[in-house]
Amino acid sequence: MILGIDVSTYLEELEHGAKFYDGGKEIDPLDAFAKNGVDYMRIRVWNNPFGENGEPYLAGNCNMDNYVKLAKLAKSKGYRILLDFHYSDFWADPGKQMIPKAWVGYDVDSLADAVYEFTKECLVTAAREDVAPEMIQVGNEITNGMLWPIGKLDLGDGRRGNYDNFIKLAKAGCRACREIAPEAKIVLHLERSNDKAVYQEFYSNMERAGVDYDIIGASYYPYWHGTPEELFDNLGDCKKFGKEIMVMELGYGFTIEPYKLDGEDKRLVIDSERAYVPGFTEKYPVTPEGQTAFVRDFLTSARENEISGIFYWEPLWLPGEGICWASPEGQKYIGEEGKSTSNEWANQCLFDYYGNKLPAFDEFSK
């Protein structure tokens, strides 16, 4: 089973002085992961994560420049690469799939052409820089489609639909992947991983339309996606589609206590309220010990259920001054102004707030 990490923010972490320790000794976390048998790095790519006056959106500024730099570092340490196209200038997920600024106003055919050309251009650049990916995601958490509203899987009345538009966009991305990186495996990645009906609907539509891909990908966070048993039951039903199956994003917290920055407690996405899952949190409390047990048991179950790969999401995203999930400009782009810009995911890492390796780190291993 492949083990991977998404550390797309890593270079920004280092720029802000992040350090990582094992037993009080400073370590290179990428070397430590590789020693555990982690062999893939997943790197997201945004089209243009900068405002009109060049203000960075932060959270890694994950354009192709960041991809090339981070992928070169990863390749030097023996990692293979998964390139994760968001087809947006910033975060894309089930609640937002913003059309890039440069593509606003395009109809579906123009958008498909833009997806094809952007995908092709990025993959040509990756090959030229000797960091061609071994896997490629065409879209990120595209449960509800991508490039909204044109490619949104919504008929406008609460019903799911509009697959013709979405499929045109997905096929354009997949075609560019096959042309430029024919050896790379293509991933179609959803969340809502305990929802059998949605997975059967989505991948059945891909099958009927002849969308050319290789891997069914899922996100799994217990706070939103139910129990591991529900996840593996759903993914087991997806085996009928004849594709490899991977968990593209996995995470679990080690604390619900906020960290302090400038003397203030900072907001967390997974706080005391969101972290509680009845019947689950009792077994896996949000503590270092509970995180350790969760990671160990999840990997055991994944192997038993013949999952082909697991990627842990942002295990190195420490908190700190200047380390943000978004700048004010980035918040404005996605319509989420007014919230704290500080790192909201830090309690899901495999290192504590001070960069000390947590025991779950050693369980995420071959």
N, C-alpha and C positions, 0 to 999 in steps of 0.2 A: 504493500500500500504506500502510495506517495504521501509524504508529509511536506507541507509548505507553510510559508508565513507571508502575510501581506504587511510589509513594513514601508509603505509608500512615503511615510513622513520622515524616514530615518535620517536623510541628509539634513533636513531642517532641524531635527533634534540635535544633531551634532553641531550645527551652526550656532545653536543656543546653549552649548556647553553640556549637553547630556552626557552622563557617564554611567557605566554599568559595572556591577560588582558581584563577585561570588566569594562569600566568606570574608569580606573586607578587602579582597584583592580586585583591582580593576581588570576587567576582561573586555574582549571584543565579542559582543553578543552574536554576531554573525558566525564567527568561528565556533562559538559554543553551540549554536543551533546545528551547524554542520557536523560537529562531533556527535550530536544526538542522532544523526541520520536524516535530518531535515535537508531535502534536496531541491526544493523549488522556492522561488521568490515570486510572489504575485505583485505586480506594480500597476496601479491605476494610471490612466491617461485622460486628462481633460483637454479640450480643444484649446482654449485661450483663457486661463484663470487669472485674468487681469482686468481691472476696470478701464473706463474710457481714457483716464489719464495715467494709465500704467500702474495703478495701485494693485498690489498682489492680493489674491483672495486667501492665501495661506493654506494651512492644512497640507503642506508639502509642495504647494505650487506645482501640481503634478501634470505638467505639460511634457512634451517629448524631450525637452532638454533634461528635465529631472529623470525621465525614464532612461535616457542614454547613460547619464552619470551613475545612477543607481544600479542599472543592469551591468555596467562594466565592473563595478565593485563586486556585485554578486557573482558574475562569471569568473572573476579572479579568485574567488573562494570556492568555486566548484558547483555553484548553483545553476540550475536550469530556470528558465523564465516563463512566467505567464503574464502576458500583456492584457490588461483589463480596460477595454474601451468603454467609456461612459457616454460618449457622443453628447457631451454637454460641456459648458465652460466651468462647471463646478459639480458638486455632489449630485449624483443621480441614484435614486432609490425608488421604492414603491409609491412614495408620496410626492415625488417630484422628478420630472424628466424634462428639464428645460432645454429648449432648442438653443444651440450656440448663437451668440449675438450675430455672427456673420451669416447665419442661415435664416434669420427671422424673415418671414414673408414668403418663403419657398412653398410651392405646392408639393404633393407627395412625390412626383417624378423628379423634381429638382432636388428634393431632400435625399432621395435614393442615390442620385448622381453624386451629391455631396458626401454621403456616407461612403460610397465606393471610392471616391477620389481621396478623401481624408484617410481612410483605412490603408489604401495603397501607398500614399505618400509616407505615412508613418512606418509602414513595414519596409519600404525601400530604404528609409533612413536607418532603421534598425539593422538591416542587412549590411548597409554600407559601413556602419559603425561596429560591425561584428558583435551585435547583441540581438540577433534574431531570436524571437521567442519560440519555445517549444509548444506552448499552448496560447490560444487567443480567445478572449471573451468578446463576443459581439453583443455589447450592451451589459449593463450592470443591474442586477435585481429587476429584471424586465417583466415581472409578474403582471403588471398593468400596462405593458407596452413601453415605448420609448419615443422621444422627440414629440412631446405633446404639443398641441392636441392632435396633430396629423396622425401619429402612430399610436395613439392611446387606445387601449383595448376596452373601450367604453362606448356604448351606443347613445349616451346622453340621458338615459332614463333609469340609470342604476343597473342595467343589464350589461354583461360583458359581450364584446363584439368588436367589429372593425378589424378583423384579422387580415383582410386583403391589403390594407395600407401597411399594417405592421410587417406582414410577410414580405412585401416589396422592399422595405427598409432592411430587414434582417438578411434577405437574400443578397442585397447589394454588398453588405459587409462581408458575408461569407464568401461571395465570389471574389472579392479583392484578396481575402486571406488565401484562398486556394491558388490564385494566380501568382501571388508574390511569395507566399510561405507554404508551399504545398505539403511539406512534411509536418507542419504544425497541426495540432488537434484543436478543433473549434468547440467552444463551450457556449451553451445557452443557459443562462443562470437566473433562477427565480428565488424568491424568498417564500413566505407563507408555507413552510415546508411540512406542515401537518395537514394541509388541505388537499385531500385526494382529488376532489372534484376539479379544482383549478389545475392541478398538475396533469390530470388526464385530458382535460379540455385543451390546455396549451400544447402539450406534446403530441396529441392526436392531430391537432391542426397543423403542426410542423410536419408530421408524417404525411398527411394528405397533400400538403403543398409541395412536398419534396425539398424542404429546406435542408441544405447540406451541412450537417454538423456531426460531431463525434461524442460529445459529453453532455449529459444532463447534470447541471450544477444546482446546488441548493445552499441557502444560508440557514444556519441553525443557531438561534439564541433562545434558550429556554423561556426567558421572560415573555417572548412574543410567540413562540412556535411550539408550545406544548412539551410533552415528554419525549425522550429519545425513542421510546417504544412507538409513539405515533409517527415520528420522523421515519424510522426504519420500515414501518409498515407501509407508509406512503411510497418511499423509495423502492421498496420491494415490488410494489405494483407497477412501477415505472420500468422494470426490467423487460417488460413486454416490448418496449420500443427498440431493444437491441443496441443500446448505447452504454458506454461506460457511465458510472454514476459517482459523483464526487460532492463533498461538502466544501463549497468555495469560501465560506466564512463561518467561523466558529469562535465563540468567546464565552467566558464566564468570569464573574468578579471574585476578587479576594477580600473586598471590604465594601461596606456601604458608608464608611466615614469619609466625608469630603476632605480634600487636602486644602491647606492654607496657602494663599498667595497674597502678598501685600497685607497680611494680617486678616484677610477675609476668607471664610469658607467658600469654596468654589462649587458651583452646580455640577452635578453628575447626571448623565442620561439615566443610568441605572442607580437610583437612590433607594432608600429604605422602602418606599412604597412600590416601586416597579420591580424591585428584586424579589419580592415574595411571590412564589408560585406554590399554591396549596398542594401538599403531598409530595412536593419535589424539594423545596428549600429545606424541609426538615431533614431530608437525606443528604442534601448538598448545601449546607449553610454557606452564606457568602462570606467566607473566611479563607485564609490560606489553606487550611486543612480541607475545607469543602471544595475549593477550587481544584485542589490536587486530586481528590477522589473523583470529581466530575471528569477531569481530563483523562485520568487512568481508565475509568469505566467506559467513557465514550469511545476511546480508541479501541478498547477490547470489543465492544459491541459493533463498531464499524468493521473491524476485521471479520467478525462472525457473520456479518451481513453482506460481506463481499463488496464493500465500498472501495473504490479505486484510489481515492485520495482525500486528504483532509488538510485544509488551510486555516491556520489560526489568524484572526484579523487584528492587526496592529498591536502585537505583543510588546513592542518597544516604545509606545507612545507615552513617554513620561510627561508629567506636568512641569511647568516652569514658566518663567518670565518670557513672553514673546511666543510661546508655544500655544497655538490657537487652533480650534476646529474651523474657524472662519474669521476673516477680518470684517470690519463694518461694511466694506465694499462687497465682500463675498456674501454676507448676509442679505444685503440689498438685492443682489442678483437673484437669489433664490426666494426672496420674499419672506425672510425670517429675521427682520430687524428687531432690535430691542433686547435680545437675549445676551447673556454673557458670551464673550468670544473665547473664553479660556477653554482648555482641553477638557471635554466632558466625558472622555472615554478612559481616563487614566486608571480607574479601578478595575479595568478588565485586562490589564497587562499581565505579563508573566514576570514582571519586576515590580517591586513596590514603588511608592512615590519617591523614594530616595535612590532608586536604581539598583536595589539589592535583589538578587535572583530569588524568586519564590520557589517553593518545592514543586509546584505544578510544572515548572520548566523541565525538570528532569523526567516527568511522565510523558511529555510530548516528545516521544522518541521512538525509533524503530525497535 
